[in-house]
Amino acid sequence: MKSLGYLGAFFGGAIAGAVIGLLLAPEKGEDTRTKITDTVEDFMKKHNIKLSRKEVSDLVDDIADVAPEE
């Protein structure tokens, strides 16, 4: 059970790092959000996690809201 926590923390950190990196990239916000949404969807498919596109979009918006502005 403890290893699941470490694994979850690792993947959470990796996703957060990727999202922050994409958010700081010099692209349009809409393009960046689309990339983040696609990346999250690919990750969920790979790990058999079920969320609707709307839920993923909401998650991406929440992440974008807390990310630092440039």
mmCIF file as Biopython writes it, N, C-alpha, C and O atoms, coordinates in Angstrom:
data_model
#
loop_
_atom_site.group_PDB
_atom_site.id
_atom_site.type_symbol
_atom_site.label_atom_id
_atom_site.label_alt_id
_atom_site.label_comp_id
_atom_site.label_asym_id
_atom_site.label_entity_id
_atom_site.label_seq_id
_atom_site.pdbx_PDB_ins_code
_atom_site.Cartn_x
_atom_site.Cartn_y
_atom_site.Cartn_z
_atom_site.occupancy
_atom_site.B_iso_or_equiv
_atom_site.auth_seq_id
_atom_site.auth_asym_id
_atom_site.pdbx_PDB_model_num
ATOM 1   N N  . MET A ? 1  ? 0.820   -1.192 0.000   1.0 0.0 1  A 1 
ATOM 2   C CA . MET A ? 1  ? 0.000   0.000  0.000   1.0 0.0 1  A 1 
ATOM 3   C C  . MET A ? 1  ? 0.864   1.256  0.000   1.0 0.0 1  A 1 
ATOM 4   O O  . MET A ? 1  ? 0.520   2.248  -0.643  1.0 0.0 1  A 1 
ATOM 5   N N  . LYS A ? 2  ? 1.976   1.217  0.713   1.0 0.0 2  A 1 
ATOM 6   C CA . LYS A ? 2  ? 2.863   2.366  0.780   1.0 0.0 2  A 1 
ATOM 7   C C  . LYS A ? 2  ? 3.476   2.663  -0.587  1.0 0.0 2  A 1 
ATOM 8   O O  . LYS A ? 2  ? 3.658   3.825  -0.950  1.0 0.0 2  A 1 
ATOM 9   N N  . SER A ? 3  ? 3.794   1.611  -1.346  1.0 0.0 3  A 1 
ATOM 10  C CA . SER A ? 3  ? 4.378   1.825  -2.672  1.0 0.0 3  A 1 
ATOM 11  C C  . SER A ? 3  ? 3.399   2.506  -3.608  1.0 0.0 3  A 1 
ATOM 12  O O  . SER A ? 3  ? 3.817   3.244  -4.500  1.0 0.0 3  A 1 
ATOM 13  N N  . LEU A ? 4  ? 2.097   2.275  -3.427  1.0 0.0 4  A 1 
ATOM 14  C CA . LEU A ? 4  ? 1.089   2.946  -4.242  1.0 0.0 4  A 1 
ATOM 15  C C  . LEU A ? 4  ? 1.122   4.445  -3.980  1.0 0.0 4  A 1 
ATOM 16  O O  . LEU A ? 4  ? 0.941   5.239  -4.903  1.0 0.0 4  A 1 
ATOM 17  N N  . GLY A ? 5  ? 1.351   4.841  -2.729  1.0 0.0 5  A 1 
ATOM 18  C CA . GLY A ? 5  ? 1.453   6.257  -2.395  1.0 0.0 5  A 1 
ATOM 19  C C  . GLY A ? 5  ? 2.663   6.892  -3.049  1.0 0.0 5  A 1 
ATOM 20  O O  . GLY A ? 5  ? 2.578   8.010  -3.557  1.0 0.0 5  A 1 
ATOM 21  N N  . TYR A ? 6  ? 3.795   6.189  -3.042  1.0 0.0 6  A 1 
ATOM 22  C CA . TYR A ? 6  ? 4.997   6.706  -3.690  1.0 0.0 6  A 1 
ATOM 23  C C  . TYR A ? 6  ? 4.797   6.824  -5.193  1.0 0.0 6  A 1 
ATOM 24  O O  . TYR A ? 6  ? 5.210   7.804  -5.814  1.0 0.0 6  A 1 
ATOM 25  N N  . LEU A ? 7  ? 4.163   5.818  -5.765  1.0 0.0 7  A 1 
ATOM 26  C CA . LEU A ? 7  ? 3.910   5.818  -7.197  1.0 0.0 7  A 1 
ATOM 27  C C  . LEU A ? 7  ? 2.971   6.963  -7.576  1.0 0.0 7  A 1 
ATOM 28  O O  . LEU A ? 7  ? 3.197   7.661  -8.565  1.0 0.0 7  A 1 
ATOM 29  N N  . GLY A ? 8  ? 1.924   7.147  -6.786  1.0 0.0 8  A 1 
ATOM 30  C CA . GLY A ? 8  ? 0.985   8.239  -7.036  1.0 0.0 8  A 1 
ATOM 31  C C  . GLY A ? 8  ? 1.663   9.594  -6.919  1.0 0.0 8  A 1 
ATOM 32  O O  . GLY A ? 8  ? 1.412   10.491 -7.724  1.0 0.0 8  A 1 
ATOM 33  N N  . ALA A ? 9  ? 2.531   9.745  -5.907  1.0 0.0 9  A 1 
ATOM 34  C CA . ALA A ? 9  ? 3.261   11.003 -5.731  1.0 0.0 9  A 1 
ATOM 35  C C  . ALA A ? 9  ? 4.202   11.249 -6.906  1.0 0.0 9  A 1 
ATOM 36  O O  . ALA A ? 9  ? 4.326   12.376 -7.385  1.0 0.0 9  A 1 
ATOM 37  N N  . PHE A ? 10 ? 4.861   10.194 -7.363  1.0 0.0 10 A 1 
ATOM 38  C CA . PHE A ? 10 ? 5.774   10.326 -8.495  1.0 0.0 10 A 1 
ATOM 39  C C  . PHE A ? 10 ? 5.028   10.789 -9.743  1.0 0.0 10 A 1 
ATOM 40  O O  . PHE A ? 10 ? 5.438   11.746 -10.399 1.0 0.0 10 A 1 
ATOM 41  N N  . PHE A ? 11 ? 3.921   10.099 -10.071 1.0 0.0 11 A 1 
ATOM 42  C CA . PHE A ? 11 ? 3.170   10.460 -11.271 1.0 0.0 11 A 1 
ATOM 43  C C  . PHE A ? 11 ? 2.525   11.835 -11.122 1.0 0.0 11 A 1 
ATOM 44  O O  . PHE A ? 11 ? 2.465   12.600 -12.085 1.0 0.0 11 A 1 
ATOM 45  N N  . GLY A ? 12 ? 2.045   12.151 -9.926  1.0 0.0 12 A 1 
ATOM 46  C CA . GLY A ? 12 ? 1.464   13.471 -9.702  1.0 0.0 12 A 1 
ATOM 47  C C  . GLY A ? 12 ? 2.486   14.568 -9.920  1.0 0.0 12 A 1 
ATOM 48  O O  . GLY A ? 12 ? 2.190   15.587 -10.543 1.0 0.0 12 A 1 
ATOM 49  N N  . GLY A ? 13 ? 3.697   14.358 -9.404  1.0 0.0 13 A 1 
ATOM 50  C CA . GLY A ? 13 ? 4.767   15.334 -9.597  1.0 0.0 13 A 1 
ATOM 51  C C  . GLY A ? 13 ? 5.178   15.453 -11.048 1.0 0.0 13 A 1 
ATOM 52  O O  . GLY A ? 13 ? 5.436   16.550 -11.544 1.0 0.0 13 A 1 
ATOM 53  N N  . ALA A ? 14 ? 5.237   14.313 -11.730 1.0 0.0 14 A 1 
ATOM 54  C CA . ALA A ? 14 ? 5.619   14.325 -13.143 1.0 0.0 14 A 1 
ATOM 55  C C  . ALA A ? 14 ? 4.577   15.072 -13.981 1.0 0.0 14 A 1 
ATOM 56  O O  . ALA A ? 14 ? 4.926   15.855 -14.865 1.0 0.0 14 A 1 
ATOM 57  N N  . ILE A ? 15 ? 3.316   14.826 -13.701 1.0 0.0 15 A 1 
ATOM 58  C CA . ILE A ? 15 ? 2.252   15.507 -14.445 1.0 0.0 15 A 1 
ATOM 59  C C  . ILE A ? 15 ? 2.269   16.994 -14.129 1.0 0.0 15 A 1 
ATOM 60  O O  . ILE A ? 15 ? 2.161   17.824 -15.031 1.0 0.0 15 A 1 
ATOM 61  N N  . ALA A ? 16 ? 2.405   17.337 -12.844 1.0 0.0 16 A 1 
ATOM 62  C CA . ALA A ? 16 ? 2.435   18.757 -12.467 1.0 0.0 16 A 1 
ATOM 63  C C  . ALA A ? 16 ? 3.616   19.466 -13.128 1.0 0.0 16 A 1 
ATOM 64  O O  . ALA A ? 16 ? 3.469   20.591 -13.604 1.0 0.0 16 A 1 
ATOM 65  N N  . GLY A ? 17 ? 4.770   18.832 -13.162 1.0 0.0 17 A 1 
ATOM 66  C CA . GLY A ? 17 ? 5.936   19.432 -13.806 1.0 0.0 17 A 1 
ATOM 67  C C  . GLY A ? 17 ? 5.723   19.641 -15.294 1.0 0.0 17 A 1 
ATOM 68  O O  . GLY A ? 17 ? 6.094   20.678 -15.845 1.0 0.0 17 A 1 
ATOM 69  N N  . ALA A ? 18 ? 5.131   18.663 -15.935 1.0 0.0 18 A 1 
ATOM 70  C CA . ALA A ? 18 ? 4.863   18.782 -17.368 1.0 0.0 18 A 1 
ATOM 71  C C  . ALA A ? 18 ? 3.858   19.893 -17.640 1.0 0.0 18 A 1 
ATOM 72  O O  . ALA A ? 18 ? 4.013   20.664 -18.588 1.0 0.0 18 A 1 
ATOM 73  N N  . VAL A ? 19 ? 2.834   19.971 -16.808 1.0 0.0 19 A 1 
ATOM 74  C CA . VAL A ? 19 ? 1.811   21.003 -16.986 1.0 0.0 19 A 1 
ATOM 75  C C  . VAL A ? 19 ? 2.410   22.390 -16.792 1.0 0.0 19 A 1 
ATOM 76  O O  . VAL A ? 19 ? 2.159   23.293 -17.589 1.0 0.0 19 A 1 
ATOM 77  N N  . ILE A ? 20 ? 3.197   22.561 -15.741 1.0 0.0 20 A 1 
ATOM 78  C CA . ILE A ? 20 ? 3.815   23.869 -15.500 1.0 0.0 20 A 1 
ATOM 79  C C  . ILE A ? 20 ? 4.760   24.232 -16.643 1.0 0.0 20 A 1 
ATOM 80  O O  . ILE A ? 20 ? 4.810   25.385 -17.072 1.0 0.0 20 A 1 
ATOM 81  N N  . GLY A ? 21 ? 5.508   23.244 -17.135 1.0 0.0 21 A 1 
ATOM 82  C CA . GLY A ? 21 ? 6.390   23.492 -18.272 1.0 0.0 21 A 1 
ATOM 83  C C  . GLY A ? 21 ? 5.620   23.931 -19.502 1.0 0.0 21 A 1 
ATOM 84  O O  . GLY A ? 21 ? 6.044   24.841 -20.215 1.0 0.0 21 A 1 
ATOM 85  N N  . LEU A ? 22 ? 4.506   23.296 -19.749 1.0 0.0 22 A 1 
ATOM 86  C CA . LEU A ? 22 ? 3.690   23.685 -20.898 1.0 0.0 22 A 1 
ATOM 87  C C  . LEU A ? 22 ? 3.064   25.060 -20.707 1.0 0.0 22 A 1 
ATOM 88  O O  . LEU A ? 22 ? 2.954   25.842 -21.652 1.0 0.0 22 A 1 
ATOM 89  N N  . LEU A ? 23 ? 2.656   25.346 -19.472 1.0 0.0 23 A 1 
ATOM 90  C CA . LEU A ? 23 ? 2.031   26.639 -19.211 1.0 0.0 23 A 1 
ATOM 91  C C  . LEU A ? 23 ? 3.023   27.789 -19.363 1.0 0.0 23 A 1 
ATOM 92  O O  . LEU A ? 23 ? 2.632   28.905 -19.707 1.0 0.0 23 A 1 
ATOM 93  N N  . LEU A ? 24 ? 4.282   27.527 -19.112 1.0 0.0 24 A 1 
ATOM 94  C CA . LEU A ? 24 ? 5.290   28.572 -19.233 1.0 0.0 24 A 1 
ATOM 95  C C  . LEU A ? 24 ? 5.861   28.671 -20.647 1.0 0.0 24 A 1 
ATOM 96  O O  . LEU A ? 24 ? 6.657   29.565 -20.935 1.0 0.0 24 A 1 
ATOM 97  N N  . ALA A ? 25 ? 5.462   27.769 -21.514 1.0 0.0 25 A 1 
ATOM 98  C CA . ALA A ? 25 ? 5.937   27.780 -22.894 1.0 0.0 25 A 1 
ATOM 99  C C  . ALA A ? 25 ? 5.323   28.970 -23.638 1.0 0.0 25 A 1 
ATOM 100 O O  . ALA A ? 25 ? 4.195   29.366 -23.345 1.0 0.0 25 A 1 
ATOM 101 N N  . PRO A ? 26 ? 6.045   29.532 -24.582 1.0 0.0 26 A 1 
ATOM 102 C CA . PRO A ? 26 ? 5.549   30.717 -25.297 1.0 0.0 26 A 1 
ATOM 103 C C  . PRO A ? 26 ? 4.566   30.368 -26.416 1.0 0.0 26 A 1 
ATOM 104 O O  . PRO A ? 26 ? 4.875   30.528 -27.597 1.0 0.0 26 A 1 
ATOM 105 N N  . GLU A ? 27 ? 3.404   29.898 -26.039 1.0 0.0 27 A 1 
ATOM 106 C CA . GLU A ? 27 ? 2.359   29.582 -27.014 1.0 0.0 27 A 1 
ATOM 107 C C  . GLU A ? 27 ? 1.055   30.226 -26.562 1.0 0.0 27 A 1 
ATOM 108 O O  . GLU A ? 27 ? 0.942   30.708 -25.435 1.0 0.0 27 A 1 
ATOM 109 N N  . LYS A ? 28 ? 0.080   30.224 -27.452 1.0 0.0 28 A 1 
ATOM 110 C CA . LYS A ? 28 ? -1.241  30.714 -27.095 1.0 0.0 28 A 1 
ATOM 111 C C  . LYS A ? 28 ? -1.810  29.848 -25.979 1.0 0.0 28 A 1 
ATOM 112 O O  . LYS A ? 28 ? -1.550  28.646 -25.927 1.0 0.0 28 A 1 
ATOM 113 N N  . GLY A ? 29 ? -2.571  30.447 -25.105 1.0 0.0 29 A 1 
ATOM 114 C CA . GLY A ? 29 ? -3.179  29.722 -23.994 1.0 0.0 29 A 1 
ATOM 115 C C  . GLY A ? 29 ? -4.078  28.588 -24.453 1.0 0.0 29 A 1 
ATOM 116 O O  . GLY A ? 29 ? -4.072  27.509 -23.859 1.0 0.0 29 A 1 
ATOM 117 N N  . GLU A ? 30 ? -4.842  28.820 -25.495 1.0 0.0 30 A 1 
ATOM 118 C CA . GLU A ? 30 ? -5.754  27.795 -26.007 1.0 0.0 30 A 1 
ATOM 119 C C  . GLU A ? 30 ? -4.977  26.575 -26.512 1.0 0.0 30 A 1 
ATOM 120 O O  . GLU A ? 30 ? -5.359  25.434 -26.252 1.0 0.0 30 A 1 
ATOM 121 N N  . ASP A ? 31 ? -3.884  26.831 -27.234 1.0 0.0 31 A 1 
ATOM 122 C CA . ASP A ? 31 ? -3.053  25.730 -27.735 1.0 0.0 31 A 1 
ATOM 123 C C  . ASP A ? 31 ? -2.438  24.948 -26.585 1.0 0.0 31 A 1 
ATOM 124 O O  . ASP A ? 31 ? -2.368  23.720 -26.617 1.0 0.0 31 A 1 
ATOM 125 N N  . THR A ? 32 ? -1.992  25.681 -25.563 1.0 0.0 32 A 1 
ATOM 126 C CA . THR A ? 32 ? -1.385  25.032 -24.408 1.0 0.0 32 A 1 
ATOM 127 C C  . THR A ? 32 ? -2.401  24.183 -23.670 1.0 0.0 32 A 1 
ATOM 128 O O  . THR A ? 32 ? -2.101  23.049 -23.295 1.0 0.0 32 A 1 
ATOM 129 N N  . ARG A ? 33 ? -3.606  24.713 -23.452 1.0 0.0 33 A 1 
ATOM 130 C CA . ARG A ? 33 ? -4.655  23.940 -22.766 1.0 0.0 33 A 1 
ATOM 131 C C  . ARG A ? 33 ? -5.013  22.686 -23.553 1.0 0.0 33 A 1 
ATOM 132 O O  . ARG A ? 33 ? -5.261  21.632 -22.967 1.0 0.0 33 A 1 
ATOM 133 N N  . THR A ? 34 ? -5.040  22.796 -24.876 1.0 0.0 34 A 1 
ATOM 134 C CA . THR A ? 34 ? -5.335  21.628 -25.708 1.0 0.0 34 A 1 
ATOM 135 C C  . THR A ? 34 ? -4.246  20.571 -25.545 1.0 0.0 34 A 1 
ATOM 136 O O  . THR A ? 34 ? -4.547  19.383 -25.430 1.0 0.0 34 A 1 
ATOM 137 N N  . LYS A ? 35 ? -2.988  20.994 -25.535 1.0 0.0 35 A 1 
ATOM 138 C CA . LYS A ? 35 ? -1.877  20.049 -25.340 1.0 0.0 35 A 1 
ATOM 139 C C  . LYS A ? 35 ? -1.967  19.376 -23.983 1.0 0.0 35 A 1 
ATOM 140 O O  . LYS A ? 35 ? -1.766  18.167 -23.867 1.0 0.0 35 A 1 
ATOM 141 N N  . ILE A ? 36 ? -2.273  20.168 -22.945 1.0 0.0 36 A 1 
ATOM 142 C CA . ILE A ? 36 ? -2.378  19.601 -21.598 1.0 0.0 36 A 1 
ATOM 143 C C  . ILE A ? 36 ? -3.517  18.598 -21.546 1.0 0.0 36 A 1 
ATOM 144 O O  . ILE A ? 36 ? -3.358  17.508 -20.998 1.0 0.0 36 A 1 
ATOM 145 N N  . THR A ? 37 ? -4.660  18.955 -22.110 1.0 0.0 37 A 1 
ATOM 146 C CA . THR A ? 37 ? -5.817  18.059 -22.110 1.0 0.0 37 A 1 
ATOM 147 C C  . THR A ? 37 ? -5.482  16.757 -22.827 1.0 0.0 37 A 1 
ATOM 148 O O  . THR A ? 37 ? -5.808  15.677 -22.333 1.0 0.0 37 A 1 
ATOM 149 N N  . ASP A ? 38 ? -4.838  16.847 -23.978 1.0 0.0 38 A 1 
ATOM 150 C CA . ASP A ? 38 ? -4.463  15.652 -24.730 1.0 0.0 38 A 1 
ATOM 151 C C  . ASP A ? 38 ? -3.474  14.789 -23.948 1.0 0.0 38 A 1 
ATOM 152 O O  . ASP A ? 38 ? -3.577  13.562 -23.953 1.0 0.0 38 A 1 
ATOM 153 N N  . THR A ? 39 ? -2.509  15.436 -23.272 1.0 0.0 39 A 1 
ATOM 154 C CA . THR A ? 39 ? -1.522  14.700 -22.484 1.0 0.0 39 A 1 
ATOM 155 C C  . THR A ? 39 ? -2.184  13.976 -21.318 1.0 0.0 39 A 1 
ATOM 156 O O  . THR A ? 39 ? -1.877  12.817 -21.041 1.0 0.0 39 A 1 
ATOM 157 N N  . VAL A ? 40 ? -3.091  14.667 -20.641 1.0 0.0 40 A 1 
ATOM 158 C CA . VAL A ? 40 ? -3.798  14.046 -19.514 1.0 0.0 40 A 1 
ATOM 159 C C  . VAL A ? 40 ? -4.647  12.872 -20.011 1.0 0.0 40 A 1 
ATOM 160 O O  . VAL A ? 40 ? -4.680  11.820 -19.373 1.0 0.0 40 A 1 
ATOM 161 N N  . GLU A ? 41 ? -5.327  13.044 -21.138 1.0 0.0 41 A 1 
ATOM 162 C CA . GLU A ? 41 ? -6.150  11.961 -21.684 1.0 0.0 41 A 1 
ATOM 163 C C  . GLU A ? 41 ? -5.288  10.750 -22.056 1.0 0.0 41 A 1 
ATOM 164 O O  . GLU A ? 41 ? -5.673  9.612  -21.788 1.0 0.0 41 A 1 
ATOM 165 N N  . ASP A ? 42 ? -4.129  10.987 -22.669 1.0 0.0 42 A 1 
ATOM 166 C CA . ASP A ? 42 ? -3.230  9.885  -23.018 1.0 0.0 42 A 1 
ATOM 167 C C  . ASP A ? 42 ? -2.768  9.148  -21.767 1.0 0.0 42 A 1 
ATOM 168 O O  . ASP A ? 42 ? -2.723  7.918  -21.754 1.0 0.0 42 A 1 
ATOM 169 N N  . PHE A ? 43 ? -2.422  9.893  -20.709 1.0 0.0 43 A 1 
ATOM 170 C CA . PHE A ? 43 ? -1.992  9.293  -19.447 1.0 0.0 43 A 1 
ATOM 171 C C  . PHE A ? 43 ? -3.115  8.445  -18.857 1.0 0.0 43 A 1 
ATOM 172 O O  . PHE A ? 43 ? -2.878  7.338  -18.373 1.0 0.0 43 A 1 
ATOM 173 N N  . MET A ? 44 ? -4.336  8.969  -18.901 1.0 0.0 44 A 1 
ATOM 174 C CA . MET A ? 44 ? -5.466  8.238  -18.320 1.0 0.0 44 A 1 
ATOM 175 C C  . MET A ? 44 ? -5.757  6.964  -19.102 1.0 0.0 44 A 1 
ATOM 176 O O  . MET A ? 44 ? -6.063  5.932  -18.506 1.0 0.0 44 A 1 
ATOM 177 N N  . LYS A ? 45 ? -5.667  7.020  -20.420 1.0 0.0 45 A 1 
ATOM 178 C CA . LYS A ? 45 ? -5.881  5.822  -21.224 1.0 0.0 45 A 1 
ATOM 179 C C  . LYS A ? 45 ? -4.826  4.770  -20.910 1.0 0.0 45 A 1 
ATOM 180 O O  . LYS A ? 45 ? -5.136  3.586  -20.779 1.0 0.0 45 A 1 
ATOM 181 N N  . LYS A ? 46 ? -3.585  5.207  -20.792 1.0 0.0 46 A 1 
ATOM 182 C CA . LYS A ? 46 ? -2.483  4.292  -20.514 1.0 0.0 46 A 1 
ATOM 183 C C  . LYS A ? 46 ? -2.658  3.597  -19.174 1.0 0.0 46 A 1 
ATOM 184 O O  . LYS A ? 46 ? -2.296  2.429  -19.027 1.0 0.0 46 A 1 
ATOM 185 N N  . HIS A ? 47 ? -3.219  4.316  -18.182 1.0 0.0 47 A 1 
ATOM 186 C CA . HIS A ? 47 ? -3.379  3.766  -16.835 1.0 0.0 47 A 1 
ATOM 187 C C  . HIS A ? 47 ? -4.819  3.366  -16.524 1.0 0.0 47 A 1 
ATOM 188 O O  . HIS A ? 47 ? -5.158  3.112  -15.369 1.0 0.0 47 A 1 
ATOM 189 N N  . ASN A ? 48 ? -5.662  3.311  -17.550 1.0 0.0 48 A 1 
ATOM 190 C CA . ASN A ? 48 ? -7.045  2.852  -17.438 1.0 0.0 48 A 1 
ATOM 191 C C  . ASN A ? 48 ? -7.833  3.635  -16.389 1.0 0.0 48 A 1 
ATOM 192 O O  . ASN A ? 48 ? -8.533  3.051  -15.562 1.0 0.0 48 A 1 
ATOM 193 N N  . ILE A ? 49 ? -7.713  4.957  -16.430 1.0 0.0 49 A 1 
ATOM 194 C CA . ILE A ? 49 ? -8.460  5.842  -15.539 1.0 0.0 49 A 1 
ATOM 195 C C  . ILE A ? 49 ? -9.605  6.426  -16.344 1.0 0.0 49 A 1 
ATOM 196 O O  . ILE A ? 49 ? -9.401  6.936  -17.446 1.0 0.0 49 A 1 
ATOM 197 N N  . LYS A ? 50 ? -10.809 6.351  -15.795 1.0 0.0 50 A 1 
ATOM 198 C CA . LYS A ? 50 ? -11.995 6.793  -16.526 1.0 0.0 50 A 1 
ATOM 199 C C  . LYS A ? 50 ? -12.454 8.172  -16.053 1.0 0.0 50 A 1 
ATOM 200 O O  . LYS A ? 50 ? -12.903 8.325  -14.917 1.0 0.0 50 A 1 
ATOM 201 N N  . LEU A ? 51 ? -12.342 9.164  -16.917 1.0 0.0 51 A 1 
ATOM 202 C CA . LEU A ? 51 ? -12.881 10.503 -16.703 1.0 0.0 51 A 1 
ATOM 203 C C  . LEU A ? 51 ? -13.432 10.992 -18.039 1.0 0.0 51 A 1 
ATOM 204 O O  . LEU A ? 51 ? -12.918 10.639 -19.100 1.0 0.0 51 A 1 
ATOM 205 N N  . SER A ? 52 ? -14.479 11.805 -17.975 1.0 0.0 52 A 1 
ATOM 206 C CA . SER A ? 52 ? -15.030 12.352 -19.215 1.0 0.0 52 A 1 
ATOM 207 C C  . SER A ? 52 ? -14.149 13.499 -19.700 1.0 0.0 52 A 1 
ATOM 208 O O  . SER A ? 52 ? -13.343 14.037 -18.940 1.0 0.0 52 A 1 
ATOM 209 N N  . ARG A ? 53 ? -14.307 13.866 -20.957 1.0 0.0 53 A 1 
ATOM 210 C CA . ARG A ? 53 ? -13.525 14.989 -21.509 1.0 0.0 53 A 1 
ATOM 211 C C  . ARG A ? 53 ? -13.813 16.261 -20.729 1.0 0.0 53 A 1 
ATOM 212 O O  . ARG A ? 53 ? -12.914 17.078 -20.527 1.0 0.0 53 A 1 
ATOM 213 N N  . LYS A ? 54 ? -15.048 16.440 -20.289 1.0 0.0 54 A 1 
ATOM 214 C CA . LYS A ? 54 ? -15.427 17.622 -19.495 1.0 0.0 54 A 1 
ATOM 215 C C  . LYS A ? 54 ? -14.670 17.622 -18.167 1.0 0.0 54 A 1 
ATOM 216 O O  . LYS A ? 54 ? -14.161 18.663 -17.752 1.0 0.0 54 A 1 
ATOM 217 N N  . GLU A ? 55 ? -14.590 16.478 -17.498 1.0 0.0 55 A 1 
ATOM 218 C CA . GLU A ? 55 ? -13.862 16.389 -16.237 1.0 0.0 55 A 1 
ATOM 219 C C  . GLU A ? 55 ? -12.376 16.680 -16.438 1.0 0.0 55 A 1 
ATOM 220 O O  . GLU A ? 55 ? -11.751 17.350 -15.616 1.0 0.0 55 A 1 
ATOM 221 N N  . VAL A ? 56 ? -11.823 16.176 -17.528 1.0 0.0 56 A 1 
ATOM 222 C CA . VAL A ? 56 ? -10.413 16.445 -17.839 1.0 0.0 56 A 1 
ATOM 223 C C  . VAL A ? 56 ? -10.221 17.931 -18.115 1.0 0.0 56 A 1 
ATOM 224 O O  . VAL A ? 56 ? -9.257  18.531 -17.642 1.0 0.0 56 A 1 
ATOM 225 N N  . SER A ? 57 ? -11.124 18.521 -18.871 1.0 0.0 57 A 1 
ATOM 226 C CA . SER A ? 57 ? -11.044 19.944 -19.182 1.0 0.0 57 A 1 
ATOM 227 C C  . SER A ? 57 ? -11.125 20.779 -17.905 1.0 0.0 57 A 1 
ATOM 228 O O  . SER A ? 57 ? -10.387 21.751 -17.747 1.0 0.0 57 A 1 
ATOM 229 N N  . ASP A ? 58 ? -12.019 20.400 -16.998 1.0 0.0 58 A 1 
ATOM 230 C CA . ASP A ? 58 ? -12.131 21.100 -15.714 1.0 0.0 58 A 1 
ATOM 231 C C  . ASP A ? 58 ? -10.844 20.974 -14.911 1.0 0.0 58 A 1 
ATOM 232 O O  . ASP A ? 58 ? -10.397 21.937 -14.288 1.0 0.0 58 A 1 
ATOM 233 N N  . LEU A ? 59 ? -10.247 19.780 -14.925 1.0 0.0 59 A 1 
ATOM 234 C CA . LEU A ? 59 ? -8.983  19.564 -14.222 1.0 0.0 59 A 1 
ATOM 235 C C  . LEU A ? 59 ? -7.885  20.452 -14.807 1.0 0.0 59 A 1 
ATOM 236 O O  . LEU A ? 59 ? -7.115  21.061 -14.064 1.0 0.0 59 A 1 
ATOM 237 N N  . VAL A ? 60 ? -7.814  20.526 -16.118 1.0 0.0 60 A 1 
ATOM 238 C CA . VAL A ? 60 ? -6.812  21.367 -16.779 1.0 0.0 60 A 1 
ATOM 239 C C  . VAL A ? 60 ? -7.037  22.836 -16.425 1.0 0.0 60 A 1 
ATOM 240 O O  . VAL A ? 60 ? -6.079  23.561 -16.159 1.0 0.0 60 A 1 
ATOM 241 N N  . ASP A ? 61 ? -8.285  23.276 -16.419 1.0 0.0 61 A 1 
ATOM 242 C CA . ASP A ? 61 ? -8.589  24.664 -16.055 1.0 0.0 61 A 1 
ATOM 243 C C  . ASP A ? 61 ? -8.186  24.952 -14.612 1.0 0.0 61 A 1 
ATOM 244 O O  . ASP A ? 61 ? -7.648  26.020 -14.319 1.0 0.0 61 A 1 
ATOM 245 N N  . ASP A ? 62 ? -8.443  24.008 -13.713 1.0 0.0 62 A 1 
ATOM 246 C CA . ASP A ? 62 ? -8.054  24.184 -12.308 1.0 0.0 62 A 1 
ATOM 247 C C  . ASP A ? 62 ? -6.542  24.311 -12.174 1.0 0.0 62 A 1 
ATOM 248 O O  . ASP A ? 62 ? -6.049  25.145 -11.415 1.0 0.0 62 A 1 
ATOM 249 N N  . ILE A ? 63 ? -5.809  23.484 -12.911 1.0 0.0 63 A 1 
ATOM 250 C CA . ILE A ? 63 ? -4.347  23.546 -12.879 1.0 0.0 63 A 1 
ATOM 251 C C  . ILE A ? 63 ? -3.869  24.879 -13.437 1.0 0.0 63 A 1 
ATOM 252 O O  . ILE A ? 63 ? -2.958  25.497 -12.886 1.0 0.0 63 A 1 
ATOM 253 N N  . ALA A ? 64 ? -4.485  25.322 -14.531 1.0 0.0 64 A 1 
ATOM 254 C CA . ALA A ? 64 ? -4.089  26.597 -15.141 1.0 0.0 64 A 1 
ATOM 255 C C  . ALA A ? 64 ? -4.363  27.766 -14.198 1.0 0.0 64 A 1 
ATOM 256 O O  . ALA A ? 64 ? -3.605  28.736 -14.176 1.0 0.0 64 A 1 
ATOM 257 N N  . ASP A ? 65 ? -5.437  27.678 -13.423 1.0 0.0 65 A 1 
ATOM 258 C CA . ASP A ? 65 ? -5.764  28.755 -12.488 1.0 0.0 65 A 1 
ATOM 259 C C  . ASP A ? 65 ? -4.726  28.928 -11.390 1.0 0.0 65 A 1 
ATOM 260 O O  . ASP A ? 65 ? -4.472  30.047 -10.946 1.0 0.0 65 A 1 
ATOM 261 N N  . VAL A ? 66 ? -4.128  27.834 -10.952 1.0 0.0 66 A 1 
ATOM 262 C CA . VAL A ? 66 ? -3.159  27.930 -9.855  1.0 0.0 66 A 1 
ATOM 263 C C  . VAL A ? 66 ? -1.716  28.071 -10.353 1.0 0.0 66 A 1 
ATOM 264 O O  . VAL A ? 66 ? -0.812  28.323 -9.556  1.0 0.0 66 A 1 
ATOM 265 N N  . ALA A ? 67 ? -1.494  27.913 -11.641 1.0 0.0 67 A 1 
ATOM 266 C CA . ALA A ? 67 ? -0.145  28.036 -12.190 1.0 0.0 67 A 1 
ATOM 267 C C  . ALA A ? 67 ? 0.270   29.502 -12.210 1.0 0.0 67 A 1 
ATOM 268 O O  . ALA A ? 67 ? -0.576  30.377 -12.394 1.0 0.0 67 A 1 
ATOM 269 N N  . PRO A ? 68 ? 1.556   29.784 -12.024 1.0 0.0 68 A 1 
ATOM 270 C CA . PRO A ? 68 ? 2.009   31.177 -12.018 1.0 0.0 68 A 1 
ATOM 271 C C  . PRO A ? 68 ? 1.827   31.838 -13.388 1.0 0.0 68 A 1 
ATOM 272 O O  . PRO A ? 68 ? 2.029   31.207 -14.426 1.0 0.0 68 A 1 
ATOM 273 N N  . GLU A ? 69 ? 1.450   33.096 -13.375 1.0 0.0 69 A 1 
ATOM 274 C CA . GLU A ? 69 ? 1.280   33.859 -14.618 1.0 0.0 69 A 1 
ATOM 275 C C  . GLU A ? 69 ? 2.632   34.424 -15.040 1.0 0.0 69 A 1 
ATOM 276 O O  . GLU A ? 69 ? 3.481   34.722 -14.199 1.0 0.0 69 A 1 
ATOM 277 N N  . GLU A ? 70 ? 2.821   34.567 -16.328 1.0 0.0 70 A 1 
ATOM 278 C CA . GLU A ? 70 ? 4.065   35.161 -16.843 1.0 0.0 70 A 1 
ATOM 279 C C  . GLU A ? 70 ? 3.912   36.615 -17.058 1.0 0.0 70 A 1 
ATOM 280 O O  . GLU A ? 70 ? 4.856   37.278 -17.488 1.0 0.0 70 A 1 
#
